């Protein structure tokens, strides 16, 4: 039965351009079983009042440039609920501390004077300049302080109930990531916030990139929770960043968890995401997951890359089928562009020298000896098969056979 299944899988690999490498005898249950609920959203319809300040400029095609105003009675109620004490406009705000950037403090004071004393909206350029000049966490505190004041001023004095546009939010989260003020950045991802910010997935990406730069899987988890709570739609780029963090921090559990969320949400994964996902599965020795991922990949990608192809070859080795593994490598040699073919030798050497130790140490202790013995026999058989198929490669087998290598 197993021989017949392997024969069918290899036949598909050799006969179809898309090189399908998934096992038909495996469970065909959906990769994901989850439900996704969305919160009902609404927009108020009010009469418009044109305003030249930083208004709502929604990222969607239905964005309007006009600010909106509530009917007078409702407006009075909103003003009563949202007006803050006069102390909020005091120049002695708690946000101001000793180590602010001089340019930021100067801009903050000018904007504060404009809304508190002159009762006019400051020029847009001042806010953009303040964001650009933020270099410390206390600069970010001043930024968020003035944002809250501007929101109150727009609401109470200008009758503008729309949030700032999403481009502004992206630049603010970018500044937060730049100076490491992540707690403030996370505040910008809430749908309803006191700063008048319009969250977007682009804003979240800046924080996820910060988590990637610092190999911080816990921060990534926090950000992903915020995306879910605030109904921010995930994108292909989101998957790329999340998969990178999971791979770099060696978190297969998180990779599996979020991969299911991406697939369930209908996110179209990029080639780079499939490479990380399949390579991690092969390193983990999770053959069942590897073939399921390969099935998903084959539905959207026409051909294999070096990484995905060699991941499948490793899957066949884990199933003790070195002949199919050799055939996979031969097909890669035929389908890859000439510029990428030299990479076959590099990946083959890594398969011999690095992968066995990685996959063995991740297995249960009682299974390690058996797997080590199998790889010691099957990998040389695969290499011989590759050579017999006409691929001219030389592989150093010393790392596979020496005492401190796979055998230990």
Buried (B, 14 or more C-beta within 10 A) or exposed (E): EEEEBBEEBBEBBBEEEBBBBBBEEEEEEEBEEEEEEEEEEEEEEBEEEEBEBBBBBBBEEEEEEBBBBBEEEEBEEBBEEEEEEEEEBEEEBEBBBEEBBEBBBBBBBBBBBBBBEEEEBBBEEBBBBBBBBBBBBBBBBBBBBBBBBBBBBBBBEBBBBBBBBBBBBBBBBBBBBBBBBBEBBBBBBBBEBBBBBBBBBBBBBBBBBBBBEEEBBEBBBBBBEBBBEBEBEBBEBBBBBBBBBBBEBBBBEBBBBBBBBBBBBEBEBBBBBBBBBBBBBBBBBBBEBBBBBBBBBBEEBEBBBBBBBBBBBBBBBBBBBBBBBBBBBBBBBEBBEEEEBEBBBEBBBEBBBEBBBEBBEBBEEEEBEEBBEBBBEBBBBBBEBBBEBEBEEEBEBEBBEEEEBBBE
